[in-house]
Amino acid sequence: FPASLSGGAAMLKNFSAIFPEVSLCPTGGISNSNLHEYSSLPNVFALGCSWMIPKSCVASGDWQGVTVACALAQQQFTKDAA
């Protein structure tokens, strides 16, 4: 669901109190600058993030660049989730 349009990280945090058994995968409006707001929540198990893959890498077929960008995002998510 589009997390940023639906109340953002604050709403997801509130959901964890109401629905403690539910894990979420928010998408929409998530970027490198606010990734930690979502990934640090206990009820978020993954994020849908198109920003992590540079369009220029896809357009030029730079799959190594895509791999590196995704690895960096994964490192940040893993660090925040720890």
VEXVO-548973 format. One record per residue (C-alpha): residue number from 0; residue in one letter; z, y, x. Coordinates in nm, 3 decimals. Example, Ala and Ser with C-alpha at 12.3 -4.5 7.8 and 13.67 -1.06 7.14 Angstrom:
2
+-----+----+---------+---------+---------+
|   i | aa |       z |       y |       x |
+-----+----+---------+---------+---------+
|   0 |  A |   0.780 |  -0.450 |   1.230 |
|   1 |  S |   0.714 |  -0.106 |   1.367 |
+-----+----+---------+---------+---------+
This chain:
82
+-----+----+---------+---------+---------+
|   i | aa |       z |       y |       x |
+-----+----+---------+---------+---------+
|   0 |  F |   0.000 |   0.000 |   0.000 |
|   1 |  P |  -0.046 |   0.356 |   0.119 |
|   2 |  A |   0.303 |   0.411 |   0.254 |
|   3 |  S |   0.278 |   0.781 |   0.331 |
|   4 |  L |   0.152 |   0.860 |  -0.019 |
|   5 |  S |   0.422 |   0.645 |  -0.178 |
|   6 |  G |   0.727 |   0.810 |  -0.027 |
|   7 |  G |   0.696 |   0.711 |   0.337 |
|   8 |  A |   0.958 |   0.546 |   0.552 |
|   9 |  A |   1.242 |   0.691 |   0.344 |
|  10 |  M |   1.120 |   0.507 |   0.037 |
|  11 |  L |   1.082 |   0.182 |   0.229 |
|  12 |  K |   1.435 |   0.220 |   0.360 |
|  13 |  N |   1.558 |   0.261 |   0.003 |
|  14 |  F |   1.364 |  -0.050 |  -0.101 |
|  15 |  S |   1.559 |  -0.255 |   0.154 |
|  16 |  A |   1.882 |  -0.181 |  -0.033 |
|  17 |  I |   1.735 |  -0.271 |  -0.371 |
|  18 |  F |   1.520 |  -0.566 |  -0.260 |
|  19 |  P |   1.689 |  -0.707 |   0.053 |
|  20 |  E |   1.486 |  -1.028 |   0.042 |
|  21 |  V |   1.147 |  -0.851 |   0.044 |
|  22 |  S |   0.955 |  -0.784 |   0.365 |
|  23 |  L |   0.679 |  -0.525 |   0.367 |
|  24 |  C |   0.359 |  -0.445 |   0.553 |
|  25 |  P |   0.300 |  -0.075 |   0.494 |
|  26 |  T |  -0.039 |   0.083 |   0.555 |
|  27 |  G |  -0.183 |   0.430 |   0.513 |
|  28 |  G |  -0.068 |   0.740 |   0.693 |
|  29 |  I |   0.086 |   0.550 |   0.982 |
|  30 |  S |   0.002 |   0.682 |   1.326 |
|  31 |  N |   0.127 |   0.665 |   1.681 |
|  32 |  S |   0.345 |   0.967 |   1.611 |
|  33 |  N |   0.535 |   0.809 |   1.319 |
|  34 |  L |   0.503 |   0.440 |   1.402 |
|  35 |  H |   0.871 |   0.415 |   1.496 |
|  36 |  E |   0.981 |   0.549 |   1.157 |
|  37 |  Y |   0.831 |   0.241 |   0.994 |
|  38 |  S |   0.867 |  -0.026 |   1.261 |
|  39 |  S |   1.240 |   0.037 |   1.299 |
|  40 |  L |   1.306 |  -0.053 |   0.935 |
|  41 |  P |   1.463 |  -0.395 |   0.878 |
|  42 |  N |   1.233 |  -0.475 |   0.586 |
|  43 |  V |   0.906 |  -0.403 |   0.771 |
|  44 |  F |   0.754 |  -0.708 |   0.940 |
|  45 |  A |   0.414 |  -0.559 |   1.026 |
|  46 |  L |   0.210 |  -0.241 |   0.995 |
|  47 |  G |  -0.150 |  -0.187 |   0.893 |
|  48 |  C |  -0.281 |   0.068 |   1.137 |
|  49 |  S |  -0.648 |   0.154 |   1.181 |
|  50 |  W |  -0.554 |   0.435 |   1.421 |
|  51 |  M |  -0.473 |   0.187 |   1.695 |
|  52 |  I |  -0.839 |   0.095 |   1.741 |
|  53 |  P |  -1.041 |   0.388 |   1.876 |
|  54 |  K |  -1.368 |   0.428 |   1.686 |
|  55 |  S |  -1.542 |   0.502 |   2.014 |
|  56 |  C |  -1.443 |   0.160 |   2.149 |
|  57 |  V |  -1.584 |  -0.015 |   1.845 |
|  58 |  A |  -1.904 |   0.192 |   1.847 |
|  59 |  S |  -1.968 |   0.117 |   2.213 |
|  60 |  G |  -1.860 |  -0.247 |   2.197 |
|  61 |  D |  -1.570 |  -0.184 |   2.435 |
|  62 |  W |  -1.367 |  -0.483 |   2.322 |
|  63 |  Q |  -1.144 |  -0.463 |   2.627 |
|  64 |  G |  -1.051 |  -0.109 |   2.519 |
|  65 |  V |  -0.970 |  -0.240 |   2.171 |
|  66 |  T |  -0.756 |  -0.513 |   2.324 |
|  67 |  V |  -0.565 |  -0.266 |   2.540 |
|  68 |  A |  -0.509 |  -0.025 |   2.250 |
|  69 |  C |  -0.380 |  -0.304 |   2.027 |
|  70 |  A |  -0.152 |  -0.436 |   2.301 |
|  71 |  L |   0.001 |  -0.091 |   2.345 |
|  72 |  A |   0.065 |  -0.062 |   1.972 |
|  73 |  Q |   0.217 |  -0.410 |   1.967 |
|  74 |  Q |   0.448 |  -0.319 |   2.254 |
|  75 |  Q |   0.568 |  -0.012 |   2.067 |
|  76 |  F |   0.620 |  -0.208 |   1.746 |
|  77 |  T |   0.808 |  -0.484 |   1.928 |
|  78 |  K |   1.026 |  -0.231 |   2.111 |
|  79 |  D |   1.113 |  -0.055 |   1.786 |
|  80 |  A |   1.184 |  -0.380 |   1.604 |
|  81 |  A |   1.427 |  -0.501 |   1.873 |
+-----+----+---------+---------+---------+
